[in-house]
Amino acid sequence: MNAAPLPPVAPEVTATLVEDLSPRLRKRLDAAVTKIGARPTHSDGHTVTIAVDDETELRMHAPGGVVATTDAITCGCLLAPACVHRAAAACAAPAADPAPELTDGPNQAAPGPASATDPASATAPAATDPGPTSDPASPPDAASPAQRAAADALWSAGAAVLEAGVDGAGAVTQAALLRAAHTARLRQLPRAAGAALSVVTLLRAARTGDPSYRTAELVTALAELLGTARRVGTAAGAELAAVRGRARRPYSPDGSLRLYGLFTEPVVTDSGHGGVRTWVAGSDGRLCTVGDVAPGGVGRALGVADRAVRLGDSALTHRELGRAGLAVSGATVSPDGRLGAGKGVKAVTARGVAWTEPPLAALWETPPSEQAARALRSTSRYADPEGGGSDLLFLDVELLGFVRESGGTCLLALCEGGIPVRLTVADDDPALAHRDNLMLLARAPGTWLRIIGRLVPAPHPRLTLLACSHPTGEGTIDLGLDRLSRADLPDPAAPLHPAPSQPGGPGAHSPLYLLERRVEQAVPAGRTALGMLGDVTAEALRVRRAGLPTAAGLLTALCASASRRDRDLFGRLLPADTDGFATCWLTAARYTAAVSESLCVAAWEPTQAR
């Protein structure tokens, strides 16, 4: 069993090592990656050593936490440095983000490789292609030739992944994507480069059987990569600036702020990080966060909640800040609302207010449909990374009881406009209080609560429940950290109460899933396997009869493109049209995402307006 994790490796290092292999060694590379990943390791300072076999060791030197050059990976075998082991070690290690996001103190998200859900959060080093894109204040009229060439390389590498599928996208295919990502960074295309790193990270997770891997995340990352690469050549002005993304997302000065605590939520990631995030609101209703997330998992999340907030001279803990207030001078805020904790920031404890008092009460005055539309803009699979905004909803609801679903049990509630909302747990870890609290609330039908939840995009109204007013009306509950008891309920002896059946939303019975299924099947299986799944005429007819003719046409075109192989004059098969298939797949992926989001927005409309 590995004793020390492998250090992240810069994308260009992995690409170079794989490119330098002979064709014979490239064929052995995937097997070597699997073998290296299973070998014992140990660390000594900045160096991680892998026992390749009983007599051979490989060393990865990462003085800055990242393996930054090919010479930093050395092997003791007889064939070194031209052996397969160095490339295999680089491919087995995480892909590094070569230029960490500029921060302003410790209040930031967990470190790690490029995010799968926010590819544009990856950052880039200083550009070497000055061109017309060097002044962000003056959006360029068009991408430079070097940028278009880099985008074309990303498209080709992404299309190759889609052609091969997860099973066929081994280390060589991934290395081509890493090379394209590195070139894109140098050409000032950080958004597309970040998406490429996300695809590589997810491919590796899928191929190693990582339990946290989700095909839907790889679909989103691959569509983001292909879509962004395709738009580079056609976008101009402000659109091109958005397509390029920003190399750094720095904190900006925000003067003096009067902040009011809302709640604190535990944060536990699949990568083993843990901590908390405390939400506060300004006098104008703008939401900000103060976070403390680091390696440590759920145990750290529970402990950090009672530690002092790292912001100025405040002695408040995160739990206390969620119910108190802060007066901050010299504040700095990131584009996504994180408060910086630099040396110039001063903060002192101030009085908090109840959720029913201004300025917090105004958060609950916006109609649910408007809140859902705003939240969806920030959680959209292909949202502009500079768009900002929050995915939280603030609702007054009447509890109806529990509903059993295929994935477990959720709480059904009714909010303004007669909208039935399904409330689910944010984290099922038994060490956190989410699940126990939700089941207790299911024993209190008819209770009115003021709640805060995170939008879950679905064809019916759905939230993860994060905080609520106390059932007795006194104070608030952080549902991941505070534990309710039966004594807190209006009727402590009440049993679990099933909710009455409710009509589904506008998209509850939509056959759009038939197209979504084919889009997802292409990613793990590849083009050839999708083309062998058979005739889809009946599925297309069902989709068309449901009033989705565009979806029906896309379904037919996607499967036809997957199975199409032309022949030359002598009857020999021509190479597959990977670009054509990638275009069909991308169109279908973006269409299903857009329709799903429209159905989600429609589901939040008041029942009398439908």
N, C-alpha and C positions, 0 to 999 in steps of 0.2 A: 504494500500500500504506500502511496506517495506520502512523504512526510512534509514536503514543502511545495507550495504551488509554483508553477513555472512563471517567470517574469514576463510581462507583456513585451512583444517584439514589434518594432516599427514596421509598417506595411512594406516599405521599400526593401528592408532587410530580408524579409521572407520571400518577396518576389525575386530578388536577385539570387538568393541561394537556390530557389527552384529552377530559375532560368539557366543557371550554370550547370545543372545536372545533365548527364548524357541521356539520350532517349531510353536506354536500357534501365537506368536508375529511376527515371521518371515513372516507369511502369511499376516499380517496386515501392514507390513513395507512400502510397496510401497504407500499405501493410506496415511499412516502417513507422508511420505516424501512430498507428494503433499500438504497435509494440512499445514505442518510446513513451506513450501516454500511460502505459501500465507499469513502467519500471520504477524502482525506488528512487527517491530524490532526497537531498538534504541541502540546506543552505548554510553559507558561511559568509556573513557580512553581505556584500552586494553580489555574491556569486552563488548560483544554484548548480549543484552537481547531479547529473543523472547517471546511474549505473546502467550502461548500455548492455553489458553482460558481466560475467564474473571477473573479467580482466580489463575491461575497457570503461572509461569514464568520459562523459561529455560535460563541458562546463559552459554555462551561460552567464556572462558578466553584465550586470545592469547597474552601473554606479549611480544613475539618476532614477532608478526604479524602472527603466526601460532599456531593453537591448537595442542600441541605436546604430550599431555597425555590424557588418558581416564578420569582422575579425573578433567580435565579442563572443562568438560561439566557436568553441574549439573542441575537437574530438581527438581521443588518443588512439583510434584504430589505425591500422596500417595504410588504409586508403585515404586518410585525411590529408589535405582538406577537401579532396574531391569525393568524399563519401556521401552516402545518403543520410547519415545520421544528423548532420548539422541542419539540413533542410527539414528533416522530419521533426526535429526539436522545435524549430521555428514555427512549423505548421501546427504543432500540438499546443503551443503556447497561445495566450490571448493576443488578439491584434490590438496594438497600442494606439491610443489617440496621441499623435506626436506633439500636439500643442494643447495642453490642458486649458480648459475654459478660464478666462480671467476672472478672478474672484476678489472679494473684498472682505475677507474674514471667514470664519468657520461656518457661517450659516448657509450651507450649500447642500446640494444633493450628494448622494453617495458616489465615491469615485468608482471608476471602472472603465471597461471598453465602451465603444460607441453605443449609445442607447438604441434598442430595437424599436422603441415606440416613438422616439423623437430623434430621427436620424440627423436632423439639422442642428442638434445640440453639439455635434462634434465640431472641433475647431481646427484652424489651419495655421501654419507658420507664415512668416512674411512672404509675400508673393514675389516671383521672379519674372512675371509677365506683366509689366506695367500697363501697356495698352490703354484702352479708353476706360478701364474700370477702376482706376486707382482713386478716384474722388467720389466717395459715396454720396456727397451732397449734390453731384451733378450726374444723374442717371445716364448711362451710355445709350447711344442709339442702337447699338448692336454688339453682339459678342465678337471678340477678336478672333482671327483665324486659329490662333493657338487654343483658345477656349472651345471653339467648335470642334477642333480635332480631339481635344480631351474628352468632350462630351460624346463624340462618336465612339471613342474607345470604351467609355463606360457603357454605352448602349450595347456594343458588341459583346462585352464581357457579361452584362446582365442577360442578354438574349441567349448566350451560351449556357448560363445556369438554367434558364427556363427550358432550353432544349434538352439538357441532360437530366434535369430533375435532381432532387436531393441525393439519390443513390449514385448518380453519375457525376455529380459536381464534387469531385475529390480535390486533393491538394493542388493539382496542376491548374484546374479551373479556378480555384480560389486565389491562387497566386496571380493569375491574369487579372482578376478583379482588384486585388491589392495594388498591383502595378498601376492600373487605371485610376484607382483612388488616389494614389500618391501624385500622379501627374495632374489630376484635377485639382488637388490642393495647391500645387505650385502655380496653377493657372487661375487661382482665385475662384474656385468653384467649390466652396466648403460644404454646401448643402448636398450636392450630388456625391461628393467624396464621403461624407458622413453616412449617407444612405448605403453606399457600397460597403463600408466597414460593417454596418448593421447586417447586411446580407451575409457577409462572411461569418460574422459571429453566430448568426442564427443557423447557417448551414452546418457549422461545426457542432452546435448544440444538437441539431437534428441527427447528425451522423454518429454522435457519441451516445445517443439515447438519454440526453439530459431531460429529467422529468419536468422541468419548467418550460420546455420548448412547446410552442403552439404554432401550428401551421398557419393560422390566420395572421400571426405577427410576421412571418416570412412573406406571405402574400402582400401585406402592406408595405414592408420594406422594399421588396422587389418592384412593386408598382411605383413606389416613390422614386426609386433609382431610375427606372426606365422613363417615367413621366418627366422627371426633372432633366434627365439627359436629352430627351427629345425636345423639350421646350427651350433649351439654351440656344439652339440655332434659329429659332423664330421669334423669341421674345425681344423686347426693346424697352428702354426707359425704365419706369418703375417696376414693370413686370419682370424685366431682366434682373433688376436688383433683388427682387424677391426670389427668383429662381436661383441666382447665385448663392443667396444666403449671406450670413455675416460670419466672418472669420472669428470674431470675438464678440461676446455679449456682455460688455462690462457693466459694472454698477455705475449709476449716474447720481450726482448730488441731488438731493430733494429737500434741502433746507430743514426747517423745523416741522415736526409732525406730532400731532396728538392722537394717540392710538388707543383703541378700546378692544380688550380681549373678547374672543368669541368662543374658541374651544381648542383643545389639543388632541391630535390623533397620533397613534403609534404608527411607525413606518418600519416595515419588515420586508426586505427585498429577497428575490430568489438567489442573489449573489452572496447572501450571508451578511448583509449589512442590516443594522437596526438603529432605531432612534425615534425621535418624535418631531412633529411639525406643529407649531402653534400658530393659529390663524388670528389675525387682528384686523380691525377696520379703522380707517381714518375718519376724520370729521365729515369728509365728503362721501363716505361709503366705500372708498377704494379699499380692496383687500390686499393685505400683505402677509408674509409668513416669516417666522423665525424658526429655523430648523437646527437639529443636531443629529446627524446621521453618520455612522462610521461602522467598520466591521464589528460584529458582535451579535447579530440576530435578535430574536425576540427578548432574550434576557437583557440585552442592553437597552432595548426600547422601554422595558418596564422600569429600569433603573434611571434612565436619563430623564424621565418625566418628572422626577423629584429633584433634579439638579438645577442649579441656577442658570438662567438664560445668559448666553454669551452676548451681551449687548450693553455697552456702556457700563455705568456703575450700578445697574439694577441688581438687587438681590433676589428678585422674584424667581421662583422655579417655573418650569413650563406649565405645570398644572395651575399655579397661581396666576400666571400671566393670562391664561385662558379665561379668567374671570375678573381680572383687574385691568389696569391701564398703564400706559407709558407716555412720558413726555420726552421726545427725542430731538436733539439738535445736531446739526451736521449730518443728517441722515443720508444714506446712500441706498438706492433701490435698484435691483436688477430688472430687466424687461419683464420677467415672469413674476415680479412682486416680492422677491426675497430681499429681506433687509440685510444690509451689510453691517459688519462689525469691525470696521477699521479703527485705527487709533484716534481718528478725529471725531468719532461718533460718541456722543454723550447721551445717556438715557437715565431717567430717574422714575421711580414708581409714582403712579398717579391713580386717581380714583377710576374704577371701572363703572359700567352701567349695565342694567338688566337688558335682556333682549327686547323687552317691551318699551324701553325708553329710547329717545333719540340720542345719538344718530343711528344706533343699531336697528331700531324698529323699522326704519325705512327699507332695510334689506328684505323684509317680508311683505312689503307693499306692492312690489312688482308682480303682475299676473304670472302664474306658473308657465303659461305658454311662452311668454317673452323670456323668462328665465331659462327655460329649456333651450330655446333657439340660441340664446347667447352662450350657454354652456356647450352646446353642440359645436359651435364655431371654434371653441378652444380645444375640443376633444376630437374633432374630425380627423379621420385617418390621414388626410392630406392637407391639413390646415397650414396656413402660412406660419412658419415658426416665429415670425416677428409680430404676429397678431395679438399676442397676450390674451388677457381675459382669464376667467376662472370657470371651473367645471362644477362649482357648487350651486345648489338650489336651496332656497329658504322658504319653507312651506308651513302652513297651519293645517294639520290633518286630524281626522277622526279615525281612530283605530277600529278595524272591522274584525280582525282575527287572522289566523294563519292559513296559508295556502301551500299544499304540497306540490312540488315540481319535480321534474326528472333529476335535477341536481341537488335536491334537498328541500328545505322548508323556508318560505319567506313570509313576511308580514304584509297584509293588505291594509291599505288606508285610503281614505277619501279626502281629497283636497279641494280647494276652491274651484268652482265650475263643475262639480260632480265628477271629477277625474279620479278614477281608481288607480292608485300607485302601489307598485310592488316594492317593498323595502327589504333589502338583502344585507347580509353581513359583509363588512369590508375585508375581514380576514377570519378564516375558520380555525386558526391556531387556538387550541384549547387554553393556552396560557393567557390569551387576551380575553376580554370580557364581551366581545361582540355577540357571539352566538348565545350565551346564557342570557344576556340582556334582551335580545330579540325574542327569545322564547318566553321570557317573563312578560314582556309587553303584549304578547299574543293572548295572555290571560286577562287583558283589560279592554275588551271591546267597548266602544262608546266613549272611551277617554279621548279628550282633545289634547294634542301636543303641538308645540312649536318645534320643528325639526330642522336640521341641516343635513343634507345628503349630497353625494356625488353622483352626477348623471351617469347612467349606464345606457349607451345607445342601444335601443331595441325597438321593435315594432309596437311595443306597449310602454306606458310610463313606468320607469324603473330607476331606483336609486340604491346606492349603498348607504346605509344609515350610519352617520358619524357622531351626531350629538343631538340631544333633545332636551326640552324643558323637563323638569322633574314631574312625575305623574301627580304629585300633590300640589304642583304649581309653585313650589319654593326652590329656586335655584335651577341649575342646569346639570346635565350628565354628559361626560365624555364617554361615549359608549364603548370605546376600546380599552379604557383604563379604569373607569369607575364601575363598580358592580352594584346593580340593583338587588333588592331582596323582596320577598313577597310582602313584607311589611310596608314597602313603598307603594303598593298597588291599592287602588280604591277598595277592592275586595280581595284580601290576602288568600282566601280559600277558593277563589275562582279557578276552574280547570282551564286547560287549553281550549280555545274557542275557534272552531273552523269558520273561515269567512264565507259569507254568501257568495254564490257565483256571480261574476261580473262579465258583461259583454267585452269582447276583445276590441283592440284598436283597429284603425283603418288597414293596417298591414298584418293583422293577426293570422290571416289565412292566405297570404300572398304566395304564389308559386315562384317568387323570385329566387327562392333557395335552389331551384333546379339549375339556374345559371351560376349562382354562387358556388354550388357544389362542383361544377365542372372547372370553374376558375381555381378552386382550391386543389382539385385532383391533379391539375397540371403541374403544380409545384413539387410535390414529392415524387410523382411518377415520371414527369417529363413529357415532351410532345408525343413521342411514339406511343407510349402507353395510353395517353388520352385518346389518340386516334384509333385505338383498338377496343374502345369501350362500347362500340356498337352505334346503331342508328339512333338519332335523337329526334326524329320527326314527331313522335307522339308527345315528347316533352315540350318541344317547341310549340306544338298545337295547343297544349294545355296552357302554356304561358301566354300565347296570343289571345286565347279566349278569355283570359283574366284581365284583358285590357292593357297588356304590355307588349305591343308589337315590336318595339325596339329591342327588348330583351330577347324575344323569340328570334329575331334576325341575328343578334349577336351570338346566341347559343348555336344556331346553325352554322354561322361563319366560323366560330371558334373550333368546333369539332371537325368541320370540313378542312380547315387549315391544318389541323393536327394530323389528319390522315392523308393529306395530299402529297404525292410524290410523283413528279413528272419524269418522263423518259426522253432520251435523245432519239435521233433518227434510227439508231441501231437497237433500240429497245432497252438500253441500259438506264438504270435509275440515276437521275441527276441528284446533286446534293439538295437536302431539304432547305426550304425557304425559311430559315430561322428568323430573319427580320420580319417577314410577313406574319409568321405565327406570333412573334412577340408583340407586334402591333395589334393583332386581333385580341390577344390575351389582355394587353394593357387596356384597351378600350372596354372590354367586358369587366375588368376589375374596377376601373374607375366608375363605370356606369352603375354597377351593383352597389358600390359605396354611396354614390349620390342618391340613388333611389332609397336605400336603407335609411339614410339620414333624413330624406324628405318624409318617409313614413314615420320616423321617430318624432319629428316636429309635429306632424299631423296628429299623432296620438296624444299630444299634450294640449290640443285644443279643447275648450269646454265642450261637454257632451251635447249641449243644445246647439252648438255651432257646427256640428258635423253633419 
